[in-house]
Every structure is written in C-alpha cells, then in structure tokens.
Amino acid sequence: MKILFKKTYPKILFLFLSSSVFFIILYFALYVYTRKVEKQVYTASNEQFYSEVKSFLILDSKPITVAINNDTNWDEFVNFIKTRDVNWYNETIGNEQEIYKVDYLGAYDLDGKFIIRKASSKIKSIDFVPKQAMINLNTSGLSRFYMKIPEGIVEVIGASIHPSNDPFKNKTKPSGYFFVARLLDKNFILNLETLTNSKINFIEKVKESEKGEHQTFATIVLNDCEGNVVTKLFFKRDFDVYFENMLTILYLIFVAFFINFIVNLIYTRKWVYSPLNLITKVLETGNRKAIQELKSTTGEFRYIGNLFEENNEQKKELINAKLKAEEGDRLKSSFLANLSHEIRTPMNAINGFTDLLINTKLKKGEKLEYLKIIEKSGRNLVSIIDDLIEMSKIESNQVTPNLTNINLESCINELYETIKITISKSKEIDFRIIENLQSVPHNIISDETKLKQVLVNLVNNAIKFTDKGYVAFGYEVDEKNAKIIFKIQDTGLGIDKNNHKYIFDRFKRVDSDLSIKAGGLGLGLAISKAYVEMMGGTITLESKVEEGSIFSFSIPLVYDKEQRIIVRSIKNFDDSEGKEERTILIAEDDNINFLLFQKIIKLRNYNIFRAVNGQEAVDICINNPNIDLVLMDIKMPIMNGFEALEKIKVIRPELIVIAQTAYSSSEDENKIYNSGFYGYITKPIDREKLFEMIDDVFRNKK
C-alpha cells in the first residue's frame, strides 16, 4: 500500500499537465468560437435590422391602407363614378388629403380613364397610374407599389371601389378605382431616418465601399405594380458591439491559468499528499489515534475521521430511507390504480348511457334520467382532472400567493350562502356559521382565492361525510399571536386516529365504505394543506369515529387599516330573458364547441356571429359596430384570445369581451382579468353560469 501510495503524487502531477493540455485546446476553441460568434452576431443584426425596417415601412402605410379601404366601400363614391360630381369629390374625398397625409388623390373609372385628382404642390403630374395597376385591383381589391414620375419616386396605394355592403370587395364588380400617392422626398427620408435611427440613400446597386465597420445594413427593394425593381432604399446604422478586446481578455486568462497551475502544484503537495498518507494509515490499522490525527488536519480531510465513526449510523439511515422510498413507491402505485378506477368509473357511465341513448328506444323519462347521469359523470371527471392539474402545479412550484384586500365577514357570508343552496335535501344537516366573539375591525390582507378554496374544500368534505347533525364553520382572531384561526366542525363519519397522519398525504386516501361511495382521488385535503402553508399557516385535525371531525387552520393576521370593514350583503338579481335584440360574437375554432354555444344562446333569441380564429374576430368587431358582446376562446389559431383582445380594445375599448377557457386555476384567472377581459367561463360550459354572466353584462349596460 505504501509503495503504491508513493506513486500518487506523480499521478496528480500528470493530471495537472493533462488538464493544461485540455485547457490550451479549450482556449483555442474559445478563440475560434469568438470569431465565429462575431460573424453570426453581425449577420443576425443585419437580418434583424432588415426585418425591423421592412415592418416599419408596412406599419407606416397601414393608416393609409385602412383609410382608403373605408372610403372605397362607400355607396356615394360608387355614385360619383357615374355622376362625376366634382363638387362632391372636392368637398369629401379632396378634404381628406390631410387625413391620408399624402400628396395625391386620384379617381379612375372602370375603363381606367382618369376622372379627377387632388394633389399637393409637390406633384404636378395629373394621370400617371398605369392600367396594369387597375387590372391588378380587379383580383386583389387593394395594392401597394412604387413608381417613378417626373417629380421623383412615389409610393402608390390603390383600391377598387365597391358598395358599402361589400366590405371584402368580393361580392360585386368594381365601379372604379381610387389611388393615393405620397412622394418619397427629402422630408420623408429625413423623417424615416429619425424614426429608424439610420442613414438612408436611394441606390441602384449596393457597393462594398458603402459598408463601413461597426455598422448594420438593410436594403429594401421597391417594386412597381408589375413586380419590376424601381429602386432600392439602403439603410445604414451604427453597430456598437465590439470584439477587439476579446483577444486581450483571452491572453490574460492564459497568464492567470499558468500562475494558478504553479500555485496549485505547490499547495496540492501540502494539502493533499500528507492527508492522503494519514488516510492510508487509518485504512491499514483502523487505529483511533490515526483517526484523531486525521481529524486534526485542515480542510475537508478533518471530516473524514468523523465519516468513519458515523459509518454505522449512516448505514441505518440508508436502510430507513430505502424502506421509506419503497413505501412511497407503493403509495404512488396505489394512487395510480385509484386514479385509473376513478377516471374509468365516470367514463364507463358516459360511454354506456350514451350508447343506450343512441342504440335503444327509450321513453322520455328514461332519456332524461340517462342524460342526468351523463352530466353528473362529466362533472365528476372534470373535478378529478382539475384536482390533478392543481396538484401538479403545486408540486412544480407554479402556484404562488396573490395577496389582496379581503373583507372577511363578507367572504364568510358569501361562502355560506353559496354552499347552503348546494346541500342535498336528503341530508338532515343544520348548516351554520360559528359565532365569533371578536370580529375583525379592518379588512385583512391574504390570498382570497386560495382562502376560499380551502374553506370550500373543507366544508364540502364535511357535508359529504355527514348525513345527520350539523356542519359549521367560522373563524376567531388571535391578536396575541397575530393569526386568524378557521374551524370547520361536523358530526359526520369521523376519521380513525391511525389514519390522521395520512389524511393530508396526496398519495394516500383513507378508504372506507362511505369514501369509496363518494369517489374522488382524495386530493382536496392535500391541496388545502399546500394552500394553507403557501399563505404562511398550518392545518390540523381532531376527529373520532362516529363522533365527527374538527379541521382547524390558521393564517397570519395582517390588517389593511386604511379601510374599515363593511359587511356586504348577498345580492339577488332577476334573470333577464334576453327580450332586447342583442348581437353576440362567438370566437371559437372548434365546430362542436361552437354548435353547443349556438344551441344554448339561441334559447335567448340573440343574434350570433362566428369567428374561427383571433384575426377573424378582430376583423368582425371592427366592421360590425352592432356587436354587443364577444365570447372569446383563449386558444385559437393565427391569433390567440389574448392577442385578439389587445387589438379589439384599441379600436373598440367599450366592447365587453368574456374569455372562454379550459384552464381554471387562480393563476389563469389573474392573467385573464389582468389582460382586460370582463370575466371568464370554463369548459365544459355550464348553461346557467353562461346566462348569468351574459345577463350581468347587459344589465350593467343599461
């Protein structure tokens, strides 16, 4: 052993030398990579600059495109082509020159003959639009191109003229053509240079001499109506990314490495060779004195002696950890088996009774009974999926507290009224609020959504496992310890003491005849515990079999002293029957979901429009001012619901938009409201909740 050990130091020396070779190779690879990155960054910057300039030119002409599209869908303009009423043209179209911000406004008849123009002093030419441009409009309806005239290069935007009932220019033949043009003069170029922070020139061909160091370039080709090149715009902008200092930095790194190599070589002998010699002695003799000597050394080696002494204890801990891991695997396997059962149970009912409805002759009462079973099974399946998604988000740390101002008294009263109406009449339960001795004098600050969810989970659990007696919930204030304690009491089934430690385990469900009958994955308590701990509190259980249970949890007491508490009453509104004629746009790409919406909303005799993607929803809202409400699907092709809402709010900020989504977590809800939606409904669609929200919208409009 000693002879072999003496060879260790040369091996360490060899390791340092081999590492040095690796570092040198890495050093040169870094140098080559730096040069490559320099080239890639420069290329990417040019591409980005080109994309930026091209997008800006399109955006700059967008207002003109919108204006000309509106003017050319005008019955009076169609009539003008026939009457050639000069006064009408000058007083209406001619006066819009400032709105268009162009230098030329010209009208042509269907044969391409010039009728009239309105131009600034910059353009003297009268009729310069080629007939090919008008031929192109017969198919496109709207076009943009460039051309040379005696005064210079102009950007021309043209549109075919149609009646107002043909907004997309595809129902009727053109009545004539309307063109606007602006001169790309010195002022236009100076303004464009300012906006793009660049230098701009008209060029026929880009020369290498035009390109300087530390600059990015973009060349925009300007084509005429036939696709031929008219000229090119050459953009040039300073590029402030430099790589010259990289070589100096690499040299400094190399020098630092060499110095570090020498220092490491010296101290490795002192700090590694000697402690390794002591370890050899300990392994050879097992002597406690050698272990103590090893513990007296500096650095990490002093702990090696402790590792020898703790070896047996670690073995025991490893055995316990192994047993715990095996138990965890068994619990997960049991959870997955239960998950399979709980999903297949409602799916079996849905598939089975659907098959009976389709393939057998049934009485009306039987059909209604089967449909109710299918609806209930569907709701159970959605509840299971929601719990799984929420538990997954909690485990991946995607759920965080959202602190808000809470009126605690109103919160408790609202929950009581909401839950009370859901209790089955077959249960002989006295449902009540626990009277608290001390009410909170101010609103509190906590996560209202999660607090309500915990209370709803615990109260519904108590109701589920209680057939007779009472279920009560409430809170008490502990000013001394600065916390609020919530209690949920029931006289139900109770929980065996041996199962108390498993009750909040996400993979362990306490099985009993009643819990098996009630169904579910048993994730409600695990989610509640996670929420309580997320809000900074703890949750406990007291329970005896056949006597009932008391769940208690606490959250920190933080007052919002700027606002005293006001107990809000629960408001009941009369249901609107939709007697007034209203128009609703349904943005939904799925045909089956749209059909469901259509069948539900037709019950109220509302007018319905449909958009199959976000872009179409925006277009319909812009072109149909009589739309009163939009039901916007969040996930759609071309443009999603959030992007569509953003564009609609720019044009019609007063239009109310309700989101429809398959997501239902508190984070999704916050994102929906923060984006500007009036509210949201979740899929599967609840008909009563949908009508309640629509009625609320139209009631507020009044």
N, C-alpha and C positions, 0 to 999 in steps of 0.2 A: 504493500500500500504506500509506504513512504517513498519508495523508488518511483512509483507511478506518479505520485503527487509532485515530485520534483520536476516532472515534465510539464506540469500545469502552466507555469509561468511562461515558458516559450510558446505554448499554445495560445495563451492570452495575447502575447506579442504578435503572433501570427494573425490572430483575429483582428487586432488593430490595423495591421498592414493590409489585410484583405478588405477591411472596411474602407480604408483610404482609397484603394483602387476603385471600389464601388462608388465612393463619393466623387472621385475625379470623373468617372463615366457619367454620373448623375449631373455633375457640374456642366460638362459639355452638352449633355442632353438638354439641360435648362437653357443654355445659351442658344442652341438651335431652336428650341421651343419658343424662346423670347422673340427671335427674329420672325418665326412663323406667325406668332400671335400679333406682332406688329403689322404684318401684311394683312392678316384676317380682320383686325380691328379697323384698318384703313378701308378695306373693301366693304365691310359691314356698314361703316359710317357713310360711305358713298351711297350704298343701297338705301339706307335709312333716309338720307338727305333727299334722294330722288323720290322716294315714296312720300315724304313729307311735302315736298314742293308740288308733286302731282296732285296729292289730296287737297292741298290748299287752293290750287287753281280750280279744281272741281267745286270746292266749297264756296269759292269767291263768286262763281257764276250761278250758284244754287238759287239765291233770291230772284235773279232774273228769270231762271227756268220756271220757278213757282209762279211768278207774276204773269209771264207770257202764257203759261198753261191755263191760268184762270181767265185771262182776257179772251183767249181763243175758244173758250167754251161759253159763248155768250150769244144769245139769240139776236141782240141788237147788232152785234158785229156781223153775223150772218146776213142780216137785213142790209147792212151798209154795203156789202159786196154787190148787192143788187141795185141799191139806190144811188151809190156813190155820193152820199150826203157829206160834203166837205166840212160843213159846219159841225156836224155830229162828230166827225173824226177829230177835228182840231180841239173841240171842247171836251172830249172824253179821252180818247187814246193819246192825242197830242199832249194834253196836260199831264200825262203820266210819265213824261220823259225824266223828270226829276226822281220819280219813284223808281224807275228802272235804273237810273244812273248810267245811261248810255248816250251815244252821240247820234243815233239814227233809229227811226221807227218807220218801217215801210210796209205797205199792204199791196198784195197782188191778187188778181182774180184767178179762177180755176185754170185758165189757159196760160197762166204765167205772165200775163201782161201787167205792167206796173200801173197802179191806181193813184197812190198818193204817198207822200213821205213827210216826216217831221224830223229835222236834223239840227244839230248844233252848228256853230260857226266853223267847227273843226273839219266837217265833212261837206264838200261841195258837190260830190258825185250824187246823181239822182237815182239811177237804176243800175245797180251793179251786181245784184244777186243772180247767180247762174241758174238756168232752168233745171239743171241736174239736182240742185238742192231741193227744188219743189217736187221733183219726181220722187226723191227720197222720202219726203214727208208723206206721200200717199201710203207708204207702208209703215213708217216709223211714228208718224204723228208729231214728233219732236226731235230736233237735231241741233248739234253744236259743231261748228267748223271754223276754219280761219282762211283768210284770203288777202291778196294784195290789191289795193286800189291806189289811185294817184296820191291820196293823202297819206298812205302808209299801210301797215298791216292792221286788219281789224278782226275782232272775234265776233262771229255772227251766230245768233241763236234764233231758230225759226220753228214755227208750229203751224199745223194745218187748222183751219177754222171750222168749228162744228157747233151744233146747237147745244144748249145747256144740259139737255137730257142725255148727252153722250160724253160723260166726263173722261172716259178712257179712249175716245176717238176711234172706236172700233164698230160702232153701230151704223153710222151714217158716212156718206162720202164727203170729202172736203168741199167747203163752199168757196174757199180761197186760201191765201197763205199770208202769214204775218211774220216779219223779220225785225229783229233789233240787233244793233251792232255798236260796238264800242271800239274806239281807236286805241291801239296799244302804243300810245305816245310816251313822251318823256315823263310826264306826270304819273302815268300808270306804272312805268318801270320804277320810278323813284319810290312810289308807294309800296310796290311789291318788294323792292329791296329792303325797305324798312321793316315790313312785316316778316320777311324770311331771314332778315339779318345776313344778307348776302349781296354780292355784286352780280349784275345781270347784263348780258350782252346778246344781241341778235347775231347769230353766226351761221354760216353755211356748212362749215366743217370744223371740228374741234382739233386744234393743233397741240402737240405736246408742249410747245413753248407757252401755251396758255396756262398750263398747270404748274403751280409752284409747290414748294414743300409746305408741310403742315397746313394743307387746305383740303377741303372736300368739294366734290364737283357733282353737278347733276345737269343732264341735258334733256330738255323736254322738246319733243318733236311736235310741231304744229302742222296739221294736215288740213287739206281743203275738203270739200264735200265729196270728192271722188277718191279720197284716200291718198292723194299725192302730197309730198312734202312741200310746204310753203316756205318755212324757215325753221330755225331751231333757237330755243332760249337756253343760254348757257349760264348756269348759276354757280357761283364760287363763294365759299365761306371758309373762314379761318378754322383750323382744327388744332385744338390745344392739347393733344395727347402726345407726349414725347417719350422716346425710348433710349435717348442717347446716354442717360445716366445709368442705364441698366448694367452695362459692362463694368463701370466703376464699382457698382454695388457687388457684382459677382467677384471682382478681384478682392474686395475687402472680405467677402465671405471666405474665399480661399485662404487668405492670410490668417483669418480668425480660426479656421479649421486646423491649420498647421500648428498654431500656438496651443490650441486645445488638445491636439494629439500628444504633444510633448508633456503637457501638464497631466493628462490622464495616464500616461505611461508611468510617470513618477508616483502618482498617488495610488494607482492600482496596486503596485507592489506593496505599498504601506497599508492600504485599507482592505485589500482582498487576499493577498498571498498569506499574510500572517493569520487572519481569522480562519482561512481555509485549513491551515495547519492545525489550529485548535479543534476544528470540527472533526478532522481525521482522528485526533486523539480521543475525542468523545466517542466516535463510532467504534474505535478499536477497543477501548477499555470500558466504556459506559460509566466511568467514574464521575461521581457527583462533583468532585473538586474541579474536574475538567469542565463540567457544565457551568459551574460558578465562574470559572476563569473566562469562559466564552461570554457569559452574561455581562462581564465587566468591560468587555471591549466596546468601542464606539460604533455608532451607526446601527444599521439594522441587524447586524450579527448578534447583538446583545439579546435580541428576542428569540434567537434560535434555541437557546437553552430553555426558555420558557415553553417553546413548542415541544421539546422532548418531554417535559414534565406534564404538559397538558394533552399529550397524545391520547392517553386512555379516555380522558373526558371527551375529547373530540370524537372518538370512535362511538361513544354512547350517543352523542348528539347526532351523528350521522345516521345511526340506526333509527333514532326517533324521527329524524327528518324523512328518512325513507318510508317509514310507516305512515307518516302524515301525507306524503306525496301519493302513496298508494291509496289512502283513504280519499284524497282529493280526486284521484282518477275514478274511483268507484262512484263518488258523488256525481261527477260530471257525466259518467256513463248512465247513471240513474236519471239525471236531469234530461239528457238527450232522449232516453227512452220515453220519459214522461212527455217531453216536447212532441215527439212523434205521435204519441197517443192523443194529446190534446189538440193537435192540428188535424189529425185524421178524423177525430170524432165529429167536429162541425162539417168537415169536408164530406164525410160519409152521408150526413143528413142532407147537405146541399145537393150532392150528386144524386142520391137516392130519391128524394122527393121531387127533384127536377125531372128525373126520368119518369116517375109516376105521372107528373103533370103532362108530360109530352106524349106518353105512350099508352095511357089508360083513360077511359071515360069516367069522369068523376062528377059528383054533384057539386053545386056551387059552394055549399058549406064545407065539403071536403077540400076543395081547391083553396078556399080561404085559410083553412087550418094548415094545409101544407105550405102555403106562401108565408104564413106567420112563422112556421118552423124554419123555413129557409132564411127569412130575415133575421131571426134570433141567432141562428148558426153563423150567419155572415158577421153579425156584430161581435159574437164571441171570437171569431177568427181575427177580426181587426184588432180587438183588445189584446189578444195574445201577441200579434205582430208588433203593436205599439209598445208593449212591455219589453219585448226582446230588443227593439231598436233603442229604447231609452236606456236599458241596462248596458247595452253595447257602448253607447255614448258615454255613460258614466265611467265604465271601465277604461275607456280610451282617453279620459280627461277632456272630453269635448264639451262638457256641461260646466258652466261657471255661474256663480251667483250674480243676479241682476238686481241690485239694491234700489228700492223705490220707496216712496212715501205711502204708508198703509194706515187707513182708518180701521183699526182693529175691531171696534164694535160693529161697524157696518159689515166688515168682512165676515164675522161670525154669524150675523143675522142673515146675510145673503146666502151663505152656505147652508144654514138651517132651512131656509125657505126652499132652496134648490133641491136639497136631498129629501126633504119631507115628502114632496109630491111623487118621489120615485119608489117609496116604500110600498111593498105589495100589501093589498088589503087583507090577504090571508094571514099576515103576521099580526099577532096581538102584542104590539110594541108601543110603549109610551116613549116617544122620541122627544127629547127636550134639551134645552141649554142649561148647563150648570151655572147657577147664580154665583157671580164673583163678588167678593166682599169689597174689592177695590178696583174700580175701572181705571184704565189708563187716561191721564189728563190730556195727553197730546197724541198726535199721530206718531207711529213708530217707523223706523227705517229697517227694512229687511227685504227679502225676495218674496213678493206677494204671490207670484205664480207657484213657486215651489212650496210655500207655506200652505196655500190652498190645496195643492196636490196631496201633500202629506195628510192633511185633515180629511180630505175626501177619501183617500185610501183607507185610513184607519176607521173612519165612521162607517163606510160601506162594508168593510170587513166585519165590523161589529154587528151590523144589521144582517149580513149574510148568515152569520152563525148564531143568530138569536131569533127564536120563534115566539117566545113569551117573555114578559117582563119589561125591561126598559133599556134604552140606549141613550146616553147623554154625553155631551162634550162641552168644553168650555176652557177658560184659562184663569190663571191667578198671577199676580205681579209679585215678584220677589225683589223689592227695591234694594235690600241689603246686598244681595249677590248680583244685582244688575242683570236679571234674566226674567223671561216670561215662561211660565210652565203651563203647557197644554195637557189636558187629560181627556181620555176617551174611555168611558165606562160602559159595560154591558153585563147582562145576566144570562149570557148565552152558554155555549158548549163548554168553554174553558179549555185550557191547554195544560197537558200533563207537565209536571215540573221537570221531568227528564228531557223534555223537548224544548225547554226555554232557551237553551244555548244554541239551538238550530233555527230558531224562529226567524232570525234576520239573515240567514245564510241563503245566498242566491241560488246555490245548487242543491239545497236541502228543503224539501217540502214535508211538513208534518202531515202524514196521511191518516185520515180517519174516514169513517163511512160518510160523514157529512161533507168533509173537504173534498173527497173523491166525487161525491154527487155534485158539489158546487162547481168543480172543474177549475181550470186555470193552471198556470205554471207556478203560482206562489211567489211571483217576483215583486208583488206590490209592497210587501214589508221591506224587502231588500232595497228597493228604490226609495222608499220613505226614509230608511236609515241613512242612505247615501245623501239624500237631500238635507236631512237634519244636520248631519256632520258638515255638509257644504256650507250651511248657514251659521256654523260655529256652535252647534248644540250637541246634545246627547239624547238617546231614546232608551227607555226601559220598559219592562213588562212585569206585571203582577197578575197571576192567574191561578185558579184552582178548577179542576174538572167539575162540571155540573154546577158551578157557582158563578162563573163569569170571569171577565178579564178587565184589567185597567192598563191601558197603554199611556205612558207619560213621556213627553219630550219637551225640551227647553231650547230656547234661542236667546241670544244676547238682547238685553233691553237697551235700545238706543232710541231716545226721543227726538222727534223733529219739533223743537219748542217754538218754531216760528208760526205754527198753525195749531190751534186748539181743535180738539176732536169734535166732529159734528156727525151724529148718527144719521145715516141716510136711509130712508125708507125704501122698501121694495116697490117699484112702480109696475103697474099692470096696464098695458095698452090694448086698446081694441084692435082686433085684427082687421087690416084693410083687405077688402075683397078685390082690389085692382080694377075698380069701376072706371077710373080715368084711363084714357088711352095713353099707354106708355110704350116706349121702344127700348128694347134691351139687346145689346150686342153680346153674343157668346163667342169668346175666343177659345176654341177647343179643336185640337188636331185629330183626336180620336173620334171616329164616326159613332161608335157605340155610346161613348160618354155624351156626345152631342145629342144623340137621339133621346137619351134619358133626360137631359136638361130640357130639350124641346117638349117632350111629353109632359114633364112636370109644370113648366112655365106656361104652356098652353091652357092649363087649368084656370089661369087667371086672365086669359084673353089678352096677354101682352103681345105687341109686335116683336118679332125676333129677326135679328141679323146674325150671320155666322162668319167668323174669320178662322181659317185653318192654320194660320201662323201669326207671329207677332207683327210682322211687317204689314200684313193684310189688315190686322186690327187697327194699326195706326192710320193706314190709308182710309179705312171706312170711317173712323172717328173724325178725320179731317174733312171728308167730303159729305158727311151726313150730320148736320148740326142738330137734327131732331132726336139723336140718340140720348136717352136719359140715364142709362146705367150700363156698365161693362162688367161682365163676369170673365175674368182673365185667368187662363190656365198659366201656371208658372213655368212649366217645362214644355216648350214648343219649338219646332224647327225654325230656321232662318233667324228669328229674333225671339228670345225668351220673354216671359211676362214682365220681369223687372226692366229690361231694356225698352220694351214697348210702352210701359207706364211712363218712363222718363221722357220719351218723345211726345206722348199724348199730353202730359202736363204742361209742356212748353206751349203747345197750340191751344189746348182747352183745359186750363187749370181748374175750372169749376166742375169738370166732369168727374163723377164718382166712379171709382174702379174697385171692385171686390175681387180678391185673389181666390182662386180655387186650386188646392194643392193636396198632394198625397202625404205631405210632411205635416207633423203636428206637435213637434217639441217646442219648449219655451224659447229656444234659440231661434227656431224657424219663425215663430210668432213675432219676436222682436225685430227680426230682419224685415218681415212683411210690413209691419207698422212703420218702421224707420224709413222704408222706401217710399211711403206716401199712399199706400193702399188704405181704403176706408175700413176694411175688415177682411176676413177670410172665412172660407168654408172648406172643410176637409172631405176628402174622398174616403170611403163611399159617401155619397151625398144623402143627407137627412132632409127630406122634403119640408118638414115643419120648420127646421132651423133655417133653411133657404128662404122660405116665405117670410119668416120672422125678420131676417136681415133685409130683404127687399122692402118689406113694409116699413121698416125703420128708416131706410134711405128716402123713400117717397114721403113719409110723414115729416121728416126733417126738411125736405124741400119745400113743403107747404109753409 
